[in-house]
Amino acid sequence: MLKTRSRDYKVIWPVYFERRVSRGGGRRVPSKLALDNVTVDRIVKACRELGLEYEVFEGAYPSMWWRRTGYVVVKADGVKKEELIRRIASAMKKR
């Protein structure tokens, strides 16, 4: 089990990559990297492709409490969260 409290582990929510969500609503990638219908499974496939260590949890993004999408905790090894999110988005976009 990953230690979610360490700085080396980053929480990644599907809403970070959703095309229909505004930046203010939670999207963290530019619109050119945003996708439709992002699921935890798509994030997991991208993490696997990038060789990242990860773990999946159930839960809902706090500002969208009614959508229980789940989230992924990824071991980042010193990589900033924004860079990690962009790498994952690029890997998902290629598929």
C-alpha positions as CSV (number, residue, x, y, z in Angstrom):
1,M,0.0,0.0,0.0
2,L,1.3,3.4,-0.9
3,K,1.7,6.1,1.7
4,T,-0.7,8.8,0.6
5,R,0.7,11.4,3.1
6,S,4.2,11.6,1.7
7,R,5.2,14.4,-0.7
8,D,6.3,11.7,-3.2
9,Y,2.8,10.5,-3.7
10,K,0.2,12.5,-5.7
11,V,-3.6,12.2,-5.9
12,I,-4.9,12.2,-9.4
13,W,-8.6,12.7,-10.1
14,P,-10.3,12.0,-13.4
15,V,-11.8,15.5,-13.4
16,Y,-8.3,16.9,-13.9
17,F,-8.5,15.7,-17.5
18,E,-12.2,16.3,-18.4
19,R,-12.8,18.4,-21.5
20,R,-16.3,19.6,-20.3
21,V,-15.0,20.8,-16.9
22,S,-13.6,24.4,-16.7
23,R,-10.3,25.2,-15.1
24,G,-12.3,26.7,-12.2
25,G,-14.3,23.5,-11.9
26,G,-11.2,21.3,-11.4
27,R,-9.6,20.7,-14.8
28,R,-5.8,20.9,-14.5
29,V,-4.7,20.4,-18.2
30,P,-4.9,22.7,-21.2
31,S,-7.9,22.1,-23.4
32,K,-5.7,20.6,-26.1
33,L,-4.8,17.8,-23.7
34,A,-8.3,17.4,-22.2
35,L,-10.4,14.3,-23.0
36,D,-14.0,13.2,-22.8
37,N,-15.2,10.6,-20.3
38,V,-12.0,10.1,-18.4
39,T,-12.1,7.1,-16.0
40,V,-9.8,5.7,-13.4
41,D,-9.1,2.8,-15.8
42,R,-7.8,5.2,-18.4
43,I,-5.5,6.9,-15.9
44,V,-4.3,3.4,-14.7
45,K,-3.5,2.4,-18.3
46,A,-1.5,5.6,-18.8
47,C,0.4,5.1,-15.5
48,R,1.2,1.5,-16.5
49,E,2.4,2.8,-19.9
50,L,4.7,5.4,-18.2
51,G,6.0,2.8,-15.7
52,L,4.6,4.6,-12.6
53,E,3.7,2.9,-9.3
54,Y,0.1,3.6,-8.4
55,E,-2.9,2.5,-6.3
56,V,-6.6,3.0,-7.0
57,F,-9.1,4.2,-4.3
58,E,-12.8,4.8,-4.3
59,G,-14.1,8.3,-3.7
60,A,-15.6,11.5,-5.1
61,Y,-13.9,14.7,-6.1
62,P,-14.9,17.1,-3.2
63,S,-16.6,19.7,-5.4
64,M,-18.4,17.0,-7.4
65,W,-19.5,14.8,-4.4
66,W,-22.3,13.2,-6.4
67,R,-19.9,11.6,-9.0
68,R,-18.1,8.8,-7.3
69,T,-15.3,8.4,-9.9
70,G,-12.5,7.2,-7.7
71,Y,-9.0,8.4,-7.8
72,V,-5.4,7.2,-8.3
73,V,-2.5,7.8,-6.0
74,V,0.7,7.8,-8.0
75,K,4.3,7.7,-6.7
76,A,5.9,10.8,-8.3
77,D,9.6,10.4,-7.2
78,G,10.3,14.2,-7.1
79,V,8.2,15.1,-10.1
80,K,5.9,18.1,-9.6
81,K,2.2,17.3,-9.7
82,E,1.6,19.5,-12.8
83,E,4.3,17.8,-14.7
84,L,2.9,14.4,-13.7
85,I,-0.6,15.3,-14.7
86,R,0.6,16.5,-18.1
87,R,2.6,13.3,-18.7
88,I,-0.5,11.2,-17.8
89,A,-2.7,13.4,-20.1
90,S,-0.2,13.0,-23.0
91,A,-0.1,9.2,-22.5
92,M,-3.9,9.1,-22.5
93,K,-4.2,11.4,-25.6
94,K,-1.9,9.0,-27.6
95,R,-4.4,6.1,-27.2
